[in-house]
């Protein structure tokens, strides 16, 4: 089994949780005895990544709500058209669109996974204490990292 050594977190908008997801990934990897290294190459803006070195695991993250399925599927299609295979999807509830019903979120995650063929690890709820995030958020990230065979 080949271990993934790089992860790139991408999303379809700014201020939607990419840095928060990255922090959670770092916390989970550190707790597993790994020595992760974080780089944020772009501060803002929408950049379509291209990794010419090959083995990056791409994570698409999107806020749940209206337009989620369409935006996520278009992003996955864009990546695949460029030869980039997304490793997994995490939904982030930043509450910027107000509260979205749990039923809508679940339906969105199921539809995205079914139509994209990319596993959805789950949702990370809004986090108030970044030093002590909700255990469910860490479980979602742990599931995601298992998709990449990090451990």
C-alpha positions as CSV (number, residue, x, y, z in Angstrom):
1,X,0.0,0.0,0.0
2,X,1.4,3.4,-1.0
3,X,1.2,6.1,1.7
4,X,0.2,9.6,0.7
5,X,2.6,12.2,1.7
6,X,0.9,15.4,0.6
7,X,-2.6,16.8,1.0
8,X,-4.0,19.9,-0.7
9,X,-7.1,21.4,0.8
10,X,-9.2,23.3,-1.7
11,X,-12.7,24.8,-1.7
12,X,-15.1,26.7,-3.9
13,X,-15.0,30.0,-2.1
14,X,-13.0,32.1,0.4
15,X,-13.7,32.2,4.2
16,X,-15.4,28.8,4.2
17,X,-13.1,26.7,6.4
18,X,-10.1,25.6,4.4
19,X,-7.7,26.8,7.1
20,X,-9.8,25.3,9.9
21,X,-9.8,21.9,8.1
22,X,-6.0,22.2,7.6
23,X,-5.6,22.9,11.4
24,X,-7.7,19.8,12.2
25,X,-5.7,17.7,9.8
26,X,-2.5,18.9,11.6
27,X,-4.0,18.1,15.0
28,X,-5.0,14.6,14.0
29,X,-1.7,13.8,12.4
30,X,0.2,15.1,15.4
31,X,-2.0,13.0,17.7
32,X,-1.1,9.9,15.6
33,X,2.6,10.5,16.1
34,X,3.3,12.1,12.7
35,X,5.3,15.3,12.2
36,X,3.1,17.3,9.7
37,X,4.3,20.4,7.9
38,X,1.7,23.1,6.9
39,X,2.1,25.5,4.0
40,X,-0.6,28.0,2.9
41,X,0.6,29.0,-0.6
42,X,-2.3,31.3,-1.3
43,X,-3.9,33.6,1.3
44,X,-7.2,34.4,-0.6
45,X,-8.8,33.9,-4.0
46,X,-9.9,31.0,-6.1
47,X,-7.0,28.9,-7.5
48,X,-7.5,25.7,-9.4
49,X,-4.5,23.6,-8.2
50,X,-2.3,21.5,-10.4
51,X,0.2,19.2,-8.8
52,X,2.8,18.2,-11.3
53,X,4.6,16.1,-8.7
54,X,1.8,13.6,-8.7
55,X,0.8,12.1,-5.4
56,X,-1.0,14.9,-3.6
57,X,-4.3,13.9,-2.1
58,X,-6.9,16.6,-2.9
59,X,-9.7,17.4,-0.5
60,X,-12.6,19.4,-1.7
61,X,-14.4,21.2,1.1
62,X,-17.6,23.1,0.7
63,X,-20.2,24.7,3.1
64,X,-23.5,22.8,3.2
65,X,-26.6,24.6,1.8
66,X,-28.1,25.7,-1.5
67,X,-25.8,25.2,-4.4
68,X,-23.5,22.7,-2.6
69,X,-24.1,19.8,-4.9
70,X,-23.6,21.8,-8.1
71,X,-20.5,23.6,-6.9
72,X,-18.9,20.5,-5.5
73,X,-19.6,18.3,-8.5
74,X,-18.2,21.0,-10.9
75,X,-15.1,21.3,-8.8
76,X,-14.5,17.5,-8.8
77,X,-15.1,17.4,-12.6
78,X,-12.6,20.3,-13.1
79,X,-10.0,18.5,-11.0
80,X,-10.6,15.1,-12.8
81,X,-10.4,16.8,-16.2
82,X,-6.9,18.0,-15.2
83,X,-5.8,14.5,-14.1
84,X,-6.2,15.3,-10.4
85,X,-8.1,12.7,-8.5
86,X,-9.7,14.1,-5.3
87,X,-9.0,11.9,-2.3
88,X,-12.0,12.9,-0.3
89,X,-14.6,15.5,0.5
90,X,-15.4,17.2,3.8
91,X,-18.3,19.5,4.4
92,X,-17.7,22.5,6.7
93,X,-20.5,24.2,8.6
94,X,-19.2,27.7,9.0
95,X,-22.8,29.0,9.6
96,X,-22.2,31.7,7.1
97,X,-25.4,30.7,5.2
98,X,-27.3,30.5,8.5
99,X,-28.3,27.2,10.0
100,X,-28.8,24.5,7.3
101,X,-31.0,21.5,8.3
102,X,-29.3,18.2,9.1
103,X,-31.5,16.5,6.6
104,X,-30.3,18.8,3.8
105,X,-26.7,18.4,4.8
106,X,-27.1,14.6,4.8
107,X,-28.8,14.6,1.4
108,X,-26.1,16.8,-0.1
109,X,-23.3,14.6,1.2
110,X,-25.0,11.4,-0.2
111,X,-25.7,13.1,-3.6
112,X,-22.1,14.4,-3.9
113,X,-20.6,11.0,-3.0
114,X,-22.9,9.1,-5.4
115,X,-22.5,11.4,-8.4
116,X,-18.8,12.3,-7.9
117,X,-17.5,8.8,-6.9
118,X,-15.4,10.6,-4.3
119,X,-15.8,9.5,-0.6
120,X,-17.4,12.1,1.7
121,X,-15.8,11.8,5.2
122,X,-18.6,13.8,6.8
123,X,-19.2,17.3,8.2
124,X,-17.2,19.5,10.6
125,X,-19.5,21.6,12.6
126,X,-18.6,25.2,13.5
127,X,-15.7,25.2,16.0
128,X,-15.6,27.6,19.0
129,X,-12.4,26.4,20.6
130,X,-9.6,25.5,18.1
131,X,-7.4,24.1,20.9
132,X,-10.1,21.7,21.9
133,X,-12.2,20.9,18.8
134,X,-15.3,18.7,19.0
135,X,-14.3,15.0,18.9
136,X,-16.7,14.5,16.0
137,X,-14.7,16.9,13.9
138,X,-11.6,15.0,14.7
139,X,-13.3,11.7,13.8
140,X,-14.3,13.2,10.4
141,X,-10.7,14.2,9.7
142,X,-9.5,10.8,10.9
143,X,-11.9,9.1,8.5
144,X,-10.6,11.4,5.7
145,X,-6.9,10.6,6.4
146,X,-7.7,6.9,6.4
147,X,-8.9,7.3,2.8
148,X,-5.4,8.5,2.0
149,X,-3.7,5.7,3.9
150,X,-1.7,8.0,6.1
151,X,-1.7,5.3,8.8
